[in-house]
Amino acid sequence: VTFCPKCKGKFPIKPDGAGAKHKGRPYAYDNDLTACGAKLISSI
């Protein structure tokens, strides 16, 4: 879950699943989408 400053709410991250997984669940990466349609921006 992440906070979207535009929508002013918390939304689940929807990783594309193409990358690495941990216990069968995909990691979220830069540019993956959230449930509201926003893109994640890496802080690194």
KOLPABA-913369 format. One record per residue: residue number from 1; residue in three letters; z, x, y of N, C-alpha, C, CB in turn. Coordinates in pm, 1 decimal. Last residue first. Glycine has a CB too. Example, Ala and Ser with C-alpha at 12.3 -4.5 7.8 and 13.67 -1.06 7.14 Angstrom:
  num  residuo       nup     neast    nnorth      caup    caeast   canorth       cup     ceast    cnorth      cbup    cbeast   cbnorth
    2      SER     708.0    1285.0    -225.0     714.0    1367.0    -106.0     787.0    1290.0       3.0     572.5    1408.4     -59.8
    1      ALA     780.0    1319.0    -569.0     780.0    1230.0    -450.0     780.0    1320.0    -330.0     904.6    1130.8    -447.3
//
This chain:
  num  residuo       nup     neast    nnorth      caup    caeast   canorth       cup     ceast    cnorth      cbup    cbeast   cbnorth
   44      ILE    -494.8    1547.8     626.5    -500.2    1692.7     603.5    -630.6    1748.4     656.4    -485.0    1725.8     453.4
   43      SER    -502.5    1280.3     638.5    -431.4    1347.4     747.9    -433.3    1499.1     731.8    -286.8    1298.1     755.2
   42      SER    -789.0    1080.3     572.7    -696.4    1185.0     530.5    -631.1    1250.9     650.6    -768.7    1289.8     445.8
   41      ILE    -818.0     744.1     602.2    -851.1     868.8     671.0    -745.7     971.0     632.2    -857.7     849.7     827.4
   40      LEU    -957.6     462.3     437.8    -849.5     559.8     449.6    -901.2     684.9     517.9    -790.4     594.0     311.3
   39      LYS   -1104.9     183.7     600.8   -1121.5     307.0     523.6   -1002.3     398.4     546.2   -1252.8     379.1     562.1
   38      ALA   -1053.0    -173.6     562.3   -1040.5     -48.5     638.0   -1060.7      71.2     545.3    -902.1     -40.0     707.8
   37      GLY   -1046.6    -402.5     410.2   -1177.2    -344.4     439.8   -1172.8    -216.2     521.1   -1259.2    -443.2     511.6
   36      CYS    -812.0    -499.8     318.7    -863.3    -563.4     440.9    -999.4    -506.3     482.5    -762.8    -545.8     555.3
   35      ALA    -758.6    -338.2      99.4    -792.5    -478.5      74.2    -847.2    -548.8     198.2    -670.4    -552.8      23.7
   34      THR    -925.0     -26.0     178.0    -805.9    -107.3     158.0    -851.6    -251.3     135.8    -707.3     -96.3     280.3
   33      LEU   -1135.8     231.2      31.4   -1110.8     111.1     111.3    -974.8      49.5      81.4   -1219.7       8.4      86.7
   32      ASP   -1162.3     586.9      75.8   -1145.7     469.7     -10.0   -1110.0     351.0      79.6   -1034.9     493.8    -120.1
   31      ASN   -1160.1     801.1     256.8   -1269.9     703.4     265.5   -1264.0     590.9     162.9   -1399.5     774.2     250.6
   30      ASP    -972.3    1008.1      46.1   -1027.3     987.6     179.6   -1149.8     897.2     170.4   -1063.9    1123.3     246.1
   29      TYR    -839.4     835.0    -244.9    -898.5     948.8    -175.1    -944.0     908.4     -35.1   -1016.6    1005.5    -255.1
   28      ALA    -599.2     750.9    -488.5    -671.9     710.7    -368.0    -719.1     836.9    -296.7    -582.3     622.7    -273.7
   27      TYR    -631.6     778.2    -845.5    -576.9     823.8    -717.9    -659.2     765.3    -603.7    -575.2     979.0    -710.3
   26      PRO    -620.6     522.3   -1100.0    -692.4     618.0   -1014.3    -615.0     653.9    -888.3    -827.4     561.4    -975.6
   25      ARG    -419.0     520.1   -1392.0    -447.7     458.4   -1261.5    -514.2     560.9   -1170.5    -317.4     403.4   -1195.5
   24      GLY    -347.6     653.2   -1624.1    -451.4     551.8   -1631.1    -488.5     484.7   -1500.3    -410.3     449.9   -1724.6
   23      LYS    -167.1     846.8   -1537.7    -120.7     738.4   -1625.4    -218.0     621.0   -1625.3      18.3     690.5   -1582.2
   22      HIS    -388.3     913.5   -1292.1    -252.1     945.0   -1334.4    -199.5     825.4   -1411.5    -159.6     979.4   -1212.2
   21      LYS    -718.0    1050.0   -1247.2    -626.9     939.1   -1273.9    -490.6     993.0   -1315.5    -684.1     846.0   -1383.3
   20      ALA    -980.6    1154.7   -1019.5    -874.2    1178.5   -1116.1    -785.7    1055.2   -1131.9    -790.0    1298.8   -1073.8
   19      GLY   -1253.4     930.5    -930.6   -1181.6    1057.7    -930.9   -1077.8    1066.8   -1041.2   -1115.3    1079.1    -798.4
   18      ALA   -1353.4     675.5    -933.7   -1442.0     782.9    -978.0   -1370.0     916.7    -991.8   -1557.2     797.1    -881.7
   17      GLY   -1205.7     468.9    -824.0   -1188.0     499.3    -965.8   -1272.9     612.3   -1018.4   -1216.1     379.8   -1044.5
   16      ASP   -1186.9     386.6    -562.9   -1313.2     358.5    -632.6   -1306.8     392.9    -781.2   -1426.7     436.0    -567.6
   15      PRO    -882.3     215.7    -469.3    -956.5     337.2    -500.5   -1082.1     305.3    -580.8    -868.1     435.4    -577.5
   14      LYS    -766.6      22.3    -250.4    -856.6      -5.2    -362.0    -939.0     120.1    -392.0    -949.4    -126.5    -330.2
   13      ILE    -436.8     -39.0    -143.1    -551.0      52.6    -141.8    -634.2      23.5    -265.6    -505.1     203.4    -137.9
   12      PRO    -303.2    -338.2       2.3    -320.3    -245.7    -109.1    -445.3    -159.9     -90.3    -328.4    -322.6    -241.3
   11      PHE    -160.0    -352.3     334.0    -261.5    -392.8     237.8    -270.6    -292.1     124.1    -397.6    -407.9     306.2
   10      LYS      24.7    -478.4     602.8      23.1    -386.7     489.4     -73.5    -440.4     384.8     165.9    -368.5     429.4
    9      GLY    -102.8    -525.7     943.7     -36.9    -564.1     819.6     -44.9    -455.9     714.1     -97.2    -690.7     766.3
    8      LYS    -278.7    -520.3    1164.9    -133.1    -530.4    1184.3     -60.3    -577.6    1058.4    -102.6    -625.7    1299.2
    7      CYS    -543.6    -466.5    1169.8    -503.7    -597.5    1117.4    -354.5    -624.2    1133.3    -541.4    -608.2     971.5
    6      LYS    -527.3    -206.5    1283.2    -615.9    -308.3    1339.7    -572.7    -449.2    1297.6    -760.9    -282.4    1296.3
    5      PRO    -351.3     -54.4    1129.2    -318.3     -79.8    1269.1    -406.1    -187.6    1333.9    -330.4      48.1    1347.3
    4      CYS    -238.7    -116.6     814.1    -362.4    -117.2     892.0    -327.6    -149.2    1037.3    -465.6    -220.8     834.5
    3      PHE     -48.9      68.6     582.1     -47.3     -16.4     701.1    -180.1      -3.6     774.4      70.6      21.2     794.8
    2      THR     -77.1      48.7     222.9     -81.8     121.1     349.5     -83.8      21.3     464.6    -205.6     214.6     355.7
    1      VAL       0.0      84.7    -117.8       0.0       0.0       0.0       0.0      88.9     123.7     122.1     -96.2       0.0
//
